[in-house]
Amino acid sequence: MGAFRSVPLVLLTLLASAFSITRASAQESIKIGVLTIRSGPATPVGDDILAGIETATKMSGPLLGRSVELIVEESQWNAQLAVTKATKLVQQNGVAAILGTSTVETLALLPIADRLGVPIVTSNSGNAALTRENCNKWVFRTNGEDLMSAEALRFLISQNPKLASAKWFTLGHDYPFSRLVAGTVKSLKELTYVGDAFAPMDTTDWSPYIARARAAGATAIMVSVTLGTPMLQFLQQATDFGLTKEAQLVAPIGLPDWLVAKLGPLSTSVISAGSWAAWRYEDTEPATKEFNEVFFKMHGRVAGMQAIQAGSAARMLYSAIAKAGSTEPEQIVHALETIEVPTPVGLLKFQEGGRQAMVPLFLGPYEALNPRRYGAEYAQRVEIAFPASKSLTKTAAENGCKPK
């Protein structure tokens, strides 16, 4: 008889244990991996990417009744290290998705994306093939890609008589994007193209290349110098040699705001041919203003181009998790394919059947601000938000993207 009386007690104990496990599971955080650069000369890029994701995370609040935990790994913009760290994030940390990658990391992760088996939403990768012929089921991109930027450049030139009649020269580092930009300018038959100069990636003395541009009589220069210290060095030397008085400088994807702050008045010699994001879009986009205000309260500085893009990527991911009602990777992927979300770069969705966001690119010059806003003294004026409907006119399949 005593044995029978003990059965309910055992059952109660098991039920209590199960309830405790279920409750603990419900409280477990949703882990999101952030893979970006955290050291070296390009640290400001990683700082902005992480700060943008942190801001979007705070704005999104708990997901599925659970807190969101960001697990940050250093990539050093190194392909091999990116693979190692992404594998660790998935296999050891159990992340539901990965944010923050730039071109180097994303290209490195493509071949192992199926093995990782979690969504990767990149916000700082320019290589067009990532969402065209090399697209992958797991990899989504929110920023504009190289060929979209090229179309924005075409439009900028068509709308600016001074640029349309200029003598064009491309000056930049010797890497694929720089040559792609040069090819785009050359392909515009109505333009006068007078030459180009491509410098080694470790160049610090730009005087020989500036001399070549001046000798060619250039009055418009496409500056495809990598963003960061090299661009700062180039613009300082271009000003010292008088190049900025002789020619309009054009940045193919704009300037990050941390660099604009360092450049100060030097930035006003530059016009953007297609920034990935622009914080002054807040004048017409409420979601941008909301993000800017939260970002400034959290970080005490203006939200730069990479921060806004990374924040937009995070908002897309979190909205997909909420729509899926799950952290199961396949369900998140399916939700990413179908969501449309107000983000700091505007109302955003991914191209039907593809992995590229239908994101605008922002055209306009840099100018002084009076009064300062969010601590910024100089910033890009958004003259045109060039829509994806004009820069991404073919379907995903026509662009070579057929994710399995």
C-alpha positions as a printed Julia matrix, in Angstrom:
404×3 Matrix{Float64}:
  0.0    0.0     0.0
  2.86   2.4     0.85
  4.39   1.78   -2.57
  1.16   2.89   -4.29
  0.99   6.03   -2.16
  4.5    7.04   -3.32
  3.55   7.05   -7.01
  1.77  10.43   -6.99
  4.7   11.96   -5.15
  7.1   10.69   -7.82
  4.84  12.02  -10.56
  4.58  15.38   -8.85
  8.35  15.51   -8.55
  8.79  14.7   -12.26
  6.17  17.26  -13.27
  7.77  19.91  -11.11
 11.15  19.12  -12.64
  9.73  19.29  -16.17
  8.02  22.6   -15.4
 11.27  23.97  -14.02
 13.16  22.94  -17.18
 10.47  24.41  -19.43
 10.49  27.69  -17.5
 14.29  27.87  -17.62
 14.22  27.14  -21.35
 11.68  29.91  -21.88
 13.97  32.35  -20.1
 17.1   31.36  -22.01
 18.4   34.21  -24.17
 18.37  34.17  -27.96
 22.01  34.28  -28.97
 23.01  36.32  -32.05
 26.57  36.23  -33.37
 28.35  39.42  -34.46
 31.41  38.88  -36.62
 33.39  42.04  -37.39
 36.74  43.77  -37.09
 37.65  44.84  -33.55
 41.31  45.91  -33.88
 43.71  47.72  -36.2
 43.27  50.78  -38.47
 39.76  49.74  -39.55
 38.44  49.46  -35.98
 36.08  52.46  -36.47
 34.2   50.42  -39.08
 33.72  47.57  -36.62
 32.8   50.01  -33.86
 29.99  51.43  -35.99
 28.76  48.0   -37.08
 28.59  46.76  -33.48
 27.04  49.99  -32.19
 24.35  49.82  -34.87
 23.47  46.24  -33.94
 23.44  47.12  -30.23
 21.07  50.01  -30.93
 18.67  47.88  -32.99
 18.78  45.19  -30.29
 17.77  47.69  -27.61
 15.0   49.06  -29.81
 13.64  45.61  -30.58
 13.43  44.51  -26.94
 12.8   40.86  -26.0
 12.06  38.43  -28.84
  9.58  35.6   -28.32
  9.53  36.55  -24.64
 13.31  36.07  -24.37
 16.21  38.51  -24.13
 18.68  38.85  -27.01
 22.35  38.2   -26.23
 24.99  39.43  -28.67
 28.12  37.28  -28.87
 30.87  39.29  -30.58
 33.85  37.72  -32.32
 36.88  39.45  -33.86
 37.37  38.74  -37.56
 40.39  40.98  -38.3
 38.92  41.03  -41.82
 40.74  37.74  -42.3
 39.04  34.97  -44.29
 40.51  32.01  -42.41
 39.83  33.58  -39.01
 36.27  34.41  -40.11
 35.59  30.73  -40.83
 37.04  29.69  -37.47
 35.06  32.28  -35.52
 31.78  31.66  -37.37
 32.11  27.92  -36.72
 32.69  28.66  -33.02
 29.65  30.93  -32.88
 27.42  28.2   -34.29
 28.86  25.02  -32.78
 29.96  26.28  -29.34
 27.8   29.33  -28.68
 24.65  28.09  -30.39
 23.79  31.36  -32.14
 20.55  31.59  -34.1
 22.08  33.85  -36.78
 25.16  35.91  -37.64
 25.28  39.68  -38.25
 28.02  42.18  -38.96
 30.1   40.66  -41.74
 31.97  42.65  -44.4
 32.98  41.43  -47.86
 36.02  39.4   -46.73
 34.13  37.47  -44.07
 31.03  36.91  -46.21
 33.01  35.56  -49.15
 34.83  33.22  -46.77
 31.58  31.97  -45.22
 29.76  31.26  -48.49
 31.4   27.84  -49.06
 30.56  26.69  -45.52
 27.16  28.38  -45.17
 25.28  25.1   -45.67
 27.37  23.47  -42.96
 26.85  26.37  -40.55
 23.13  26.18  -41.22
 22.12  29.56  -39.74
 21.06  32.81  -41.45
 23.88  35.27  -42.17
 22.65  38.83  -42.73
 25.49  41.02  -43.97
 25.31  44.81  -44.02
 28.81  45.8   -45.18
 29.59  43.61  -48.21
 29.96  45.19  -51.64
 30.81  42.22  -53.88
 27.86  41.86  -56.27
 28.32  38.11  -56.79
 27.32  37.42  -53.18
 23.67  37.9   -54.07
 23.96  37.19  -57.78
 25.74  34.18  -59.29
 27.21  33.04  -55.94
 24.1   33.54  -53.83
 23.34  31.06  -51.08
 20.16  30.07  -49.28
 21.55  31.22  -45.91
 23.18  34.55  -46.88
 21.18  37.8   -47.11
 22.48  41.34  -47.72
 20.93  44.68  -46.72
 23.44  47.16  -48.2
 23.65  48.08  -51.87
 26.13  46.06  -53.9
 28.77  47.11  -56.44
 26.61  46.99  -59.56
 23.77  48.84  -57.84
 26.3   51.54  -56.91
 27.39  51.71  -60.54
 23.8   52.42  -61.62
 23.52  55.15  -58.98
 26.67  56.73  -60.38
 25.17  56.72  -63.86
 22.12  58.49  -62.54
 24.15  61.08  -60.6
 26.11  61.99  -63.73
 22.95  62.24  -65.82
 21.45  64.7   -63.31
 24.52  66.91  -62.9
 25.51  68.99  -65.97
 28.89  69.84  -64.46
 29.73  66.17  -64.05
 28.3   65.26  -67.45
 30.61  67.73  -69.2
 33.67  67.03  -67.03
 36.91  65.29  -67.93
 36.81  62.13  -65.82
 39.68  60.37  -64.09
 39.6   57.42  -61.68
 42.12  57.51  -58.84
 42.23  54.83  -56.18
 43.67  51.67  -54.79
 44.38  48.74  -57.08
 41.62  46.31  -56.14
 38.56  44.9   -57.94
 36.0   47.48  -56.82
 38.24  50.35  -57.94
 38.56  48.87  -61.42
 34.83  48.14  -61.54
 34.13  51.81  -60.83
 36.6   52.9   -63.49
 34.96  50.56  -65.98
 31.55  52.03  -65.18
 32.73  55.58  -65.85
 34.48  54.47  -69.05
 31.32  52.75  -70.27
 29.35  56.0   -70.28
 29.87  56.92  -73.91
 28.63  60.48  -73.45
 31.45  61.22  -71.0
 35.03  62.26  -71.61
 37.35  59.84  -69.82
 40.95  61.03  -69.59
 42.62  58.28  -67.58
 43.1   56.44  -64.33
 45.74  55.6   -61.74
 45.65  52.64  -59.35
 47.95  52.66  -56.35
 49.2   49.71  -54.24
 47.1   49.03  -51.15
 49.85  50.26  -48.8
 50.24  53.65  -50.49
 50.66  56.66  -48.18
 52.19  59.16  -50.65
 49.53  60.08  -53.19
 51.47  62.87  -54.88
 52.51  60.86  -58.0
 48.9   59.83  -58.62
 47.57  63.32  -58.0
 50.16  64.64  -60.48
 48.89  62.2   -63.12
 45.3   63.35  -62.64
 46.31  67.0   -62.94
 48.44  66.3   -66.01
 45.43  64.66  -67.65
 43.4   67.8   -67.09
 40.83  66.01  -64.93
 37.89  68.09  -63.72
 36.0   65.19  -62.08
 37.76  62.43  -60.17
 36.21  59.17  -59.03
 38.01  58.5   -55.74
 38.07  54.76  -55.12
 40.48  54.96  -52.2
 39.63  52.59  -49.34
 37.67  54.26  -46.56
 39.62  55.07  -43.43
 43.13  56.44  -42.91
 44.06  56.11  -46.62
 41.12  58.32  -47.65
 42.07  60.86  -44.98
 45.65  60.93  -46.26
 44.53  61.25  -49.86
 42.12  64.14  -49.25
 44.66  66.02  -47.18
 47.25  65.7   -49.94
 44.7   66.48  -52.69
 43.87  69.71  -50.87
 47.54  70.6   -50.33
 48.27  70.12  -54.04
 45.25  72.17  -55.1
 43.44  69.25  -56.72
 40.17  69.95  -54.89
 40.05  73.41  -56.48
 40.52  72.01  -59.98
 38.26  68.95  -59.89
 35.08  67.66  -58.28
 35.85  64.62  -56.14
 33.25  61.84  -56.2
 33.1   58.98  -53.67
 31.43  55.91  -55.21
 29.82  54.7   -51.95
 30.14  57.86  -49.89
 32.07  58.46  -46.68
 31.48  56.98  -43.21
 30.56  59.66  -40.69
 33.48  58.9   -38.36
 35.74  59.75  -41.3
 33.69  62.86  -42.13
 34.28  64.01  -38.54
 38.05  63.61  -38.99
 38.01  65.3   -42.4
 36.02  68.3   -41.19
 35.92  70.95  -43.94
 37.87  68.66  -46.29
 34.71  66.56  -46.64
 32.93  69.4   -48.44
 35.07  68.75  -51.53
 33.34  65.36  -51.96
 30.0   64.31  -53.4
 28.58  60.82  -52.79
 27.53  58.73  -55.77
 25.59  56.23  -53.69
 26.07  55.97  -49.92
 24.69  52.8   -48.33
 22.97  54.91  -45.68
 22.7   58.55  -44.62
 21.55  59.71  -41.19
 19.98  62.9   -42.57
 17.42  60.73  -44.3
 15.62  61.28  -40.99
 14.18  64.46  -42.52
 11.77  62.27  -44.51
 11.96  58.85  -42.84
 10.61  58.5   -39.25
 12.36  55.17  -38.67
 15.72  56.82  -39.38
 15.03  59.61  -36.89
 13.95  57.13  -34.21
 17.13  55.1   -34.73
 19.33  58.23  -34.71
 17.91  59.41  -31.4
 18.34  56.05  -29.66
 21.83  55.65  -31.14
 22.89  59.09  -29.86
 21.56  58.37  -26.36
 23.44  55.06  -26.26
 26.72  56.01  -27.9
 27.0   59.81  -27.7
 27.77  60.29  -31.39
 26.05  60.44  -34.74
 24.96  57.17  -36.37
 27.31  56.59  -39.28
 26.75  54.78  -42.56
 27.86  51.34  -41.32
 25.97  51.76  -38.03
 22.7   52.54  -39.83
 23.17  49.65  -42.23
 24.05  47.19  -39.46
 21.06  48.4   -37.47
 18.82  47.85  -40.49
 20.16  44.3   -40.9
 19.46  43.57  -37.23
 15.94  44.97  -37.49
 15.28  42.7   -40.49
 16.6   39.65  -38.64
 14.65  40.35  -35.45
 11.46  40.96  -37.4
 11.97  37.63  -39.17
 12.43  35.79  -35.87
  9.27  37.42  -34.53
  7.32  36.52  -37.66
  8.64  32.94  -37.6
  7.75  32.64  -33.92
 10.84  30.47  -33.67
 14.64  30.46  -33.69
 14.66  27.4   -35.95
 17.0   28.4   -38.84
 14.82  27.21  -41.73
 11.84  29.13  -40.38
 13.91  32.32  -39.97
 15.12  32.01  -43.56
 11.56  31.63  -44.81
 10.49  34.69  -42.82
 13.4   36.76  -44.15
 12.22  35.96  -47.67
  8.79  37.46  -47.03
  9.06  40.3   -44.48
  8.85  44.04  -45.17
 10.22  46.17  -42.33
 10.57  49.91  -41.53
 14.33  50.33  -41.02
 16.74  53.28  -40.72
 17.33  53.08  -44.5
 13.61  53.01  -45.27
 10.96  50.35  -45.77
 12.98  47.27  -46.62
 12.37  43.83  -48.09
 14.49  41.3   -49.94
 14.22  40.89  -53.7
 11.63  38.26  -54.55
 13.34  34.92  -55.03
 16.7   36.4   -54.01
 18.88  37.56  -51.16
 19.52  41.24  -51.97
 17.57  43.9   -50.09
 15.66  46.41  -52.19
 17.62  49.23  -50.59
 18.0   52.83  -51.8
 21.36  54.51  -52.32
 21.88  58.09  -51.19
 23.3   60.76  -53.5
 24.49  64.21  -52.48
 27.39  66.4   -51.31
 28.91  66.82  -47.86
 28.36  70.14  -46.13
 28.77  72.01  -42.85
 25.87  71.82  -40.39
 24.57  74.84  -38.54
 23.58  74.04  -35.87
 25.35  70.75  -35.14
 23.15  67.66  -34.93
 23.93  64.59  -32.83
 27.36  66.14  -32.3
 28.14  66.2   -36.04
 29.53  69.34  -37.69
 29.58  67.97  -41.25
 27.37  65.44  -43.02
 26.02  64.35  -46.37
 23.02  66.23  -47.72
 20.54  63.72  -49.15
 19.57  65.18  -52.5
 18.35  61.87  -53.93
 17.39  58.53  -52.4
 17.98  56.42  -55.52
 15.53  53.48  -55.31
 16.39  49.83  -55.85
 13.75  49.73  -58.59
 16.21  51.74  -60.69
 19.47  50.12  -59.58
 18.26  46.5   -59.43
 16.0   46.19  -62.45
 16.42  42.48  -63.23
 14.89  39.64  -61.25
 17.02  37.62  -58.85
 17.05  34.7   -61.29
 18.07  36.96  -64.19
 20.95  38.2   -62.04
 22.07  34.61  -61.51
 20.67  34.02  -58.01
 18.94  30.66  -57.63
 19.28  29.65  -53.97
 18.59  25.98  -53.32
